[in-house]
Amino acid sequence: MPETKSSPHTHTNTSTKADTLAASAIASSTSQEIYDVVVVGAGPIGLATAIGLRKRGIENILVIDQTRAFRQIGQVLDLLPNGLKALKYLDPNAYEEVKKAGLGLLNSKQSNDQKTVEPTQEQQPPKTSPKWIYKNLNGEIIRSTSLSFDDWFKDYGEGRVSISWYNLQTTLRQLLPEDQVKANHRCINVVNEPEKDCVRIDCVGNTQIETNPYAYWTDGQKHNAPQPQNLDISHQELATKSIRAKLVVAADGINSTVRRLLYTDGQYHDFAQPEYSGFAAIFCMEITDATKELCTRLEEDFFQKSPVVTITNDEISGNSVCINNIRLILFHRQTGELGYIIHLALPLESLQRKSESSLIDLALQELEKAGFPDTLKQLVRISPPDKMQQRPYYIHRASISDSLQVSNPTDLNIEANPATIPPAWSVGRIVLVGDAAHGMPPFMAQGANQGLEDALIVTTLIAKIAEKNNWNDLQAIAKAFDKYEHLRRPLIAYVQKATLQRSPYSSDKEWQEYSQQVYRRNFDQIIEAL
């Protein structure tokens, strides 16, 4: 795409008063250094991208993030075979460190608000591999998924690692030089500067950071440390800085500032922010006062020695399963607390401005309509109101055609009718990765895993730009980013469809097809194709 000063992505309009900075304030703190690559967003995907670039000899890089300080936020996520394969290709050392952290070989436990890691095999060999059990409302097992790294490795050529978001971020961050990862740099504008062959990123620090309404999880401190909402701050109180780079990788999450700046004032303004997916979560992560009788019934009817079980209103019919729209994930911690997450289809307005106690009523109402057992409703009924939370799930669709059927990602022609395709994932020297490009609900646990795949493809292509010294060749840059999107968008469309419809769970055949397309892909062939 041509880069001109008048193009939509070079505007200076932003969404808050604090973001509207005087030009002189920005210019006064502008650095003349031009980085090869600046990564916006120091979450796991942004950090993995930076690690991959350094591994490929590109060291003139910087990672910036709006957070004032890196702190313990986020829940446990699963790195599955495709994500781990991508991480191993990015940097084998990063793969090993993440694997150790996730399997508990470095620390015997995660933070207090995360689940405790099971003892390692050297400490206490388990008699059987722990499993995540899926049951219907009658307590019949629909399927079970092993939680063992070795079992997944045997089936898919790579394992499965559960790790908290913060521990994953910390593990990756510690693999980068400290001066290459900068907190308290909130991106407020991106401006093409063709006369300097670069992009300028304008940042502010020490501002009141607005709450991200699209994030999947809060940090569990919403009552103790609410985010200030007063953004009417004088310019004199803001630390401002401009950073320049040949290329910008936007890994700043589903509520991406960079994405919003690229699309807001152009023909793709409807895609500047994520849309509600139609699904949400109502959850309580800590219930401590369940009676012994209730705990016994939950164990006998549902847990049956499994640490986590999903109860659904799916219906078994022969060799297939009729997928419905409500799931209750039930878990118990080693410290004794019970918890649950209910995934369900809801109108967005039914969640807005709900008090904590009304969330309990809403959850009970939906469970009642779906015919869930009294035991589970009793657990929800005793949820402490101050522990109740809700989270709408948002999405950046890879395809916007409601009628588009993607049974196989290779069948999707991304050059078909443009009305079915949202805007490109790159504009000039800027490319979107991870949730900033294609965020989705977490039902198939593919958000982080697909983001790691993005990081692998983008770093491989940027390395080729560097190898040929094509930093100032806009045509070569556009070709590289087009190749990234051509390779990734069809698979993302397939994964998003599977996520929203839960189609892989409908039959063994569907699961095998999904596993083949997602987990068993040959990454040697993918890299060779680049």
C-alpha positions, 0 to 999 in steps of 0.5 A: 500500500502506498505511504503518503502523509495524507493516508488514513493511517497517518492521522493525529486524531485520538480518543481521549483528551490526554492523547491530544498532545501539542506537537511541540511537546512531542518534538521536544523529546524526539529521539533521532535514532531509527530502530530496525523494528519496534514491537508495540506490546510486551505481552507474550506475542510481542516478546516472542517476536523480539526474541525471534528477531534477535535470534535471526541477527536483528538486534537494533530493536525495541519493545514498548508497552503501556503498562506502568510496571510488569505485574502479575495479571492474567489467568492460566493459558495452554500452549498447545502443539502448534504454539510450542512448535512455533516457539521452538522455531523462533528460538529453541532456548525460549522453548526450553525455558517456557517448557520448564516454567510451565511444567514446574521445573523452575518453580514449585508453584506459581503466584498465589492467585494462580493454580499450584503446579503439580510435582514433577515426575522426579518428585512424585511420579503420577500413577495416571495422567491427569485428564480434563473431562467433558461431560453432559448434563447426565454425567456421561463422559463425552470425551476426555483430554489428557493434560500430560505433556508426554501424551500430547507429544506422542499424539501430535509431535509436540506437548502441551504446557499450562502456564500463567500469562504473567509467568509466560511473559516474565520467562520471555522478558528475561530472555531479552536485554533489559534496555530493549523492553520499555514499560510506561510507553503508551503508543498514542499515534503512528505517523509515516515519515517517508522522507526519513524512510521510517514510521514515527511512534508517539508515546506518553508515559505516566498517564492514567491508563484507561481500562481495556474493556476487551481484555478476557480477564481482569487481574483480580484486583478490580475492587482494591485497585480500580483503574482511574478514569480521569484522563483530563491531564495537562500536557505539562504532566505528561512525559512524551517521546517519539520513537522511529523504526523501519518496521513496526510490529503491532502486538498490542492485543485485541484492543490494539491502539495501532489498529485503531489508528490505522483504520479509524478515519478510513474506509475500514473504520468499522474494523478499528475496534473488535466486535462482540462475538456473541459469547461471554463468561460469567465466573467465580474463581474462589468459593471457600464455603461449600459444604462437605455434602456439596463437595462430595456430590460434586466429586462423585457426580462430576470431578471423579478425581479429575482436577477440572471438568467441563459440563455441557448441555451438548447432546450425544447422538450415536457417534456425534454430538449436538453442540449447544451454547453453554459450558460450565468449567468446574475446577478445584485448586489444591488449596481447596477452593472451588471455582467455575467459568460459565461460557454462554451465548448472551446479548451484550446488553444483558451483561452491561451495568450488572452488579455482582449479585445480579450476575449470580441471578443471570447465571442461575437463570441461564443454567435453569433454562439449559437444564443444568443439575441442581448441584451445579446451580447450588454451587453458583448460588453460594458464590461470594458476590464480591468474587463474581466477574463477567467478561464479554468475548470480542473478535477481529474476524478473519472473514466477515461472511456469515455464510462462508463455510471453511471446512479446510483452510486451504479451500479459502481463497483470500482474493475472493469477493473483498466484501468477505475480507476485513482490512489487510493486516499491514499498512506500509511499514506496519504489520499487525500480529496476534490478537491485534490482527485476529483476536477471538474467544478462548474456547479452543485455546488458540489465541496465544498459539496462533499469535506465536505462529504469527510471530514465527512467520513475521520474524522469518520474513523480516529476517529476509528483508534484513538479509537483502537490506530491503529496509527502504524497499517498500515494494519488498516490505509489502510483498513480505507482509502480503505473504504473511497474510496470505499464509495466515488468514485462511488458517485463522478463518478456519480456527475462528469458525471452529472456535465459535461453532465448537465444531471439532467437538461434534464428532471424532472425525471433526476432531481428527480433521481439526487436529490435523489442520492445527496441531499436526502441521509440518512447520518445516514445510511452512518455513520452506514455503517462505 
